[in-house]
Amino acid sequence: MINYDLTKIRAMAFDVDGVLSAETVPMDAEGEPMRTLNIKDGYALQFAVKCGLHIAIITGGRSEAIRKRYEALGVKDIYMGASVKTNEFADWLSRRSLKPEEVLYMGDDIPDYDVLRLAGLSCCPADAAPEIKAVCRYISHRNGGCGCGRDVIEQVLRAQGKWMSHADAFGW
């Protein structure tokens, strides 16, 4: 369980490679990375959007497949090619009028380190780099690409009384 007042969380941001997709990325014949997807992460992300949480993707990746995937889930804030992720994080906070303590960020490796230190709730997958685990408030029991996104989203929505409570409103 996450040791944080999850009722304060209004927004969540995620890295892609190593968090929402497995850390091993196959390449196609043209050298384009092909990421794996976890269906339960995807369900949780689109449900969080429908429940009114602000969701952002902040990734160093540049593949249009990433943009298409997360736009299809309703994610509006997608930052690609992020080499200094604190810049994109600060922009997102400003555009959405968010305070750091209202934000969960999930990352797995060194490019996420500074953002994790800025977010109110820092989270990582079980297979994150040791330096990342050292600064995270919560380490998921799931590996990257294997449901760690669903883990944190479900915990937040349950704490807020939103998990499963909107099924009728969404026609499910």
C-alpha positions as CSV (number, residue, x, y, z in Angstrom):
1,M,0.0,0.0,0.0
2,I,1.1,3.5,-0.8
3,N,2.0,5.5,2.3
4,Y,0.6,8.9,1.2
5,D,-2.7,10.7,1.4
6,L,-4.0,9.5,-1.9
7,T,-7.1,11.7,-1.7
8,K,-4.8,14.7,-2.5
9,I,-3.7,13.2,-5.9
10,R,-5.3,15.1,-8.8
11,A,-2.8,14.1,-11.5
12,M,-0.4,11.3,-12.5
13,A,2.5,11.3,-14.9
14,F,4.3,8.3,-16.3
15,D,7.4,7.4,-18.1
16,V,6.9,4.9,-20.9
17,D,10.0,2.7,-21.4
18,G,10.5,0.6,-18.3
19,V,7.3,1.7,-16.7
20,L,4.3,1.4,-19.1
21,S,6.3,-0.8,-21.4
22,A,8.8,-3.5,-20.6
23,E,12.5,-2.5,-20.4
24,T,13.4,-4.7,-23.3
25,V,12.2,-3.0,-26.6
26,P,12.3,-5.1,-29.8
27,M,13.2,-3.2,-33.0
28,D,11.4,-3.6,-36.4
29,A,13.2,-4.0,-39.7
30,E,13.6,-0.2,-40.1
31,G,15.1,0.1,-36.6
32,E,11.9,1.6,-35.1
33,P,11.4,0.5,-31.4
34,M,8.3,-1.6,-30.9
35,R,7.0,-1.3,-27.3
36,T,5.0,-3.8,-25.3
37,L,1.7,-2.8,-23.8
38,N,0.0,-4.0,-20.7
39,I,-3.8,-4.1,-21.2
40,K,-4.6,-3.6,-17.6
41,D,-2.4,-0.5,-17.5
42,G,-4.3,0.8,-20.5
43,Y,-7.6,0.2,-18.9
44,A,-6.6,1.9,-15.7
45,L,-5.2,4.9,-17.6
46,Q,-8.4,5.5,-19.6
47,F,-10.5,4.9,-16.5
48,A,-8.5,7.5,-14.5
49,V,-9.0,10.0,-17.3
50,K,-12.8,9.4,-17.3
51,C,-12.7,9.8,-13.5
52,G,-11.3,13.3,-14.0
53,L,-7.6,12.9,-13.1
54,H,-5.1,14.7,-15.2
55,I,-2.7,12.1,-16.9
56,A,0.5,12.9,-18.6
57,I,3.1,10.9,-20.5
58,I,6.7,12.2,-20.2
59,T,9.0,10.1,-22.3
60,G,12.3,10.3,-24.1
61,G,10.8,8.2,-26.8
62,R,9.8,9.8,-30.1
63,S,7.7,7.1,-31.8
64,E,4.3,8.2,-33.1
65,A,3.0,4.9,-31.9
66,I,3.4,6.2,-28.3
67,R,1.3,9.2,-29.1
68,K,-1.4,7.2,-30.9
69,R,-1.6,4.7,-28.0
70,Y,-2.1,7.2,-25.2
71,E,-4.2,9.6,-27.2
72,A,-6.6,6.6,-27.9
73,L,-6.8,6.2,-24.1
74,G,-7.8,9.8,-23.7
75,V,-4.5,11.2,-22.5
76,K,-4.2,14.8,-23.6
77,D,-0.7,15.7,-22.2
78,I,1.9,13.7,-24.1
79,Y,5.5,14.9,-23.9
80,M,7.8,13.1,-26.3
81,G,11.6,13.4,-26.8
82,A,12.0,14.7,-23.3
83,S,15.7,14.8,-22.5
84,V,15.4,17.0,-19.4
85,K,12.0,15.8,-18.0
86,T,11.9,18.5,-15.3
87,N,11.1,21.0,-18.0
88,E,8.1,19.1,-19.3
89,F,7.0,18.3,-15.8
90,A,7.1,22.0,-14.8
91,D,5.2,23.0,-18.0
92,W,2.5,20.4,-17.3
93,L,2.1,21.6,-13.7
94,S,1.7,25.2,-14.8
95,R,-0.7,24.4,-17.7
96,R,-2.9,22.3,-15.4
97,S,-2.6,24.5,-12.3
98,L,-1.2,21.6,-10.3
99,K,0.9,21.7,-7.1
100,P,3.6,19.0,-6.8
101,E,2.0,17.4,-3.7
102,E,-1.1,16.7,-5.9
103,V,0.9,14.7,-8.4
104,L,2.1,11.1,-8.6
105,Y,5.0,10.5,-10.9
106,M,6.2,7.0,-11.9
107,G,9.6,6.5,-13.4
108,D,12.2,3.7,-13.5
109,D,15.7,5.1,-14.5
110,I,18.1,8.0,-14.2
111,P,16.3,10.3,-16.6
112,D,13.4,10.2,-14.1
113,Y,15.4,10.9,-11.0
114,D,15.0,14.7,-10.8
115,V,11.2,14.6,-11.6
116,L,10.7,12.0,-8.9
117,R,12.3,14.3,-6.4
118,L,9.9,17.1,-7.5
119,A,6.6,15.1,-7.4
120,G,4.6,14.8,-4.2
121,L,4.3,11.1,-4.7
122,S,7.3,9.3,-6.3
123,C,6.7,5.8,-7.5
124,C,8.6,3.2,-9.5
125,P,8.3,-0.4,-10.7
126,A,9.8,-3.3,-8.9
127,D,12.6,-3.6,-11.5
128,A,13.6,0.1,-11.4
129,A,17.3,1.2,-11.0
130,P,18.6,1.2,-7.5
131,E,19.1,5.0,-7.5
132,I,15.4,5.4,-8.4
133,K,14.2,3.0,-5.7
134,A,16.2,5.0,-3.2
135,V,14.2,8.2,-3.9
136,C,10.8,6.7,-4.3
137,R,8.1,6.8,-1.7
138,Y,6.4,3.7,-3.2
139,I,7.9,0.7,-5.1
140,S,5.3,-1.3,-6.9
141,H,5.3,-5.1,-6.5
142,R,4.9,-5.2,-10.4
143,N,7.7,-4.8,-12.9
144,G,7.7,-2.2,-15.7
145,G,5.3,-3.2,-18.5
146,C,3.7,-5.8,-16.2
147,G,0.9,-3.8,-14.5
148,C,2.8,-1.3,-12.3
149,G,0.8,1.6,-13.7
150,R,-2.5,-0.2,-12.9
151,D,-1.1,-0.9,-9.4
152,V,-0.7,2.8,-8.5
153,I,-3.8,4.1,-10.5
154,E,-6.1,1.5,-8.8
155,Q,-4.7,2.4,-5.3
156,V,-5.4,6.2,-5.9
157,L,-8.9,5.6,-7.4
158,R,-9.8,3.2,-4.6
159,A,-8.7,5.7,-1.9
160,Q,-10.8,8.4,-3.7
161,G,-13.8,6.1,-3.8
162,K,-13.8,6.2,-7.6
163,W,-12.7,2.6,-8.5
164,M,-15.7,0.8,-9.9
165,S,-18.0,3.6,-8.8
166,H,-18.5,5.1,-12.3
167,A,-19.2,1.9,-14.3
168,D,-22.8,2.8,-14.8
169,A,-22.1,6.4,-15.8
170,F,-19.7,5.1,-18.5
171,G,-22.1,2.5,-19.9
172,W,-20.2,-0.5,-18.6
